[in-house]
């Protein structure tokens, strides 16, 4: 039983790392995103969301939703349709790797 458990964990860990995108490729791809989403995924436009620090699963799902039409935005729907599955994983890896901190006010 322990052996099955350990093998299962190993398969999950290996599967996760194999499915993960390439951060350095994602960083290069993100240059196109910076026009709206900011240089490091922090938007200055209140109508455009920040991407920095989002989970890779959320970024992947959102881009796939734009591709399939499950989610709609006149700009993002066009941009996402041109991305390959690998490019989506790379972008997700990059934006999720950015650490965002919050400072709670002293009140």
C-alpha positions as a printed Julia matrix, in Angstrom:
107×3 Matrix{Float64}:
   0.0    0.0     0.0
   2.8    2.41    0.87
   4.51   1.6    -2.42
   1.34   2.44   -4.38
   1.03   5.7    -2.46
   4.64   6.71   -3.14
   4.41   5.79   -6.81
   1.2    7.82   -7.11
   2.88  10.88   -5.59
   5.87  10.46   -7.89
   3.63  10.24  -10.96
   1.74  13.36   -9.9
   4.96  15.3    -9.3
   6.52  14.21  -12.57
   3.34  14.89  -14.46
   3.14  18.39  -13.02
   6.72  19.22  -13.92
   6.36  17.79  -17.42
   3.2   19.76  -18.02
   4.67  23.01  -16.72
   5.64  25.67  -19.21
   9.04  27.24  -19.77
   9.37  30.44  -17.72
  12.05  31.99  -19.95
   9.97  31.41  -23.1
   6.94  32.78  -21.27
   8.87  35.91  -20.35
   9.67  36.53  -24.03
   6.08  35.85  -25.09
   4.8   38.21  -22.37
   6.39  41.19  -24.1
   3.28  41.3   -26.3
   1.08  41.24  -23.19
   2.9   44.17  -21.61
   1.16  46.73  -23.82
  -2.07  46.22  -21.85
  -1.08  44.18  -18.79
   2.07  46.11  -17.85
   5.77  45.33  -18.09
   5.72  42.67  -15.36
   2.04  41.82  -15.44
   0.94  44.78  -13.32
  -1.52  46.86  -15.32
  -1.86  50.61  -14.94
  -5.24  50.55  -16.7
  -8.12  49.93  -14.27
 -10.01  48.02  -16.99
  -7.15  45.56  -17.58
  -6.4   42.9   -14.96
  -3.03  42.25  -13.37
  -1.53  38.91  -14.41
   1.48  38.84  -12.08
   1.2   36.23   -9.37
  -1.91  34.5   -10.72
  -1.84  30.71  -10.53
  -0.66  28.97  -13.66
  -3.87  26.93  -13.76
  -5.97  30.11  -13.74
  -3.95  31.75  -16.52
  -4.09  28.58  -18.64
  -7.83  28.13  -18.15
  -8.57  31.78  -18.87
  -6.6   31.76  -22.13
  -8.22  28.49  -23.21
 -11.63  29.95  -22.37
 -10.86  32.92  -24.64
  -9.79  30.51  -27.39
 -12.94  28.41  -27.17
 -15.34  31.32  -26.74
 -16.32  30.32  -23.19
 -15.04  33.75  -22.22
 -15.24  36.81  -24.44
 -13.26  40.01  -24.84
 -12.76  41.74  -28.16
  -8.97  41.91  -27.72
  -8.2   38.81  -25.7
 -10.34  36.49  -27.82
  -8.28  37.41  -30.91
  -4.95  37.22  -29.11
  -5.64  33.88  -27.41
  -6.76  32.18  -30.64
  -3.26  32.64  -32.05
  -1.55  30.91  -29.08
  -0.5   27.27  -29.1
  -1.08  25.05  -26.07
   2.64  25.23  -25.31
   2.7   29.03  -25.53
  -0.24  29.18  -23.12
   1.67  26.97  -20.66
   4.78  29.14  -21.07
   2.85  32.35  -20.41
   1.14  30.78  -17.41
   4.52  29.66  -16.03
   5.94  33.17  -16.39
   3.06  35.09  -14.83
   2.66  32.6   -11.97
   6.38  32.81  -11.19
   6.16  36.54  -10.47
   5.88  37.11   -6.73
   3.49  39.83   -5.67
   3.48  41.14   -2.12
   0.86  43.1    -0.28
   1.43  45.62    2.46
  -1.33  45.93    5.02
  -1.77  49.5     6.26
  -0.96  50.24    9.88
  -4.27  51.5    11.22
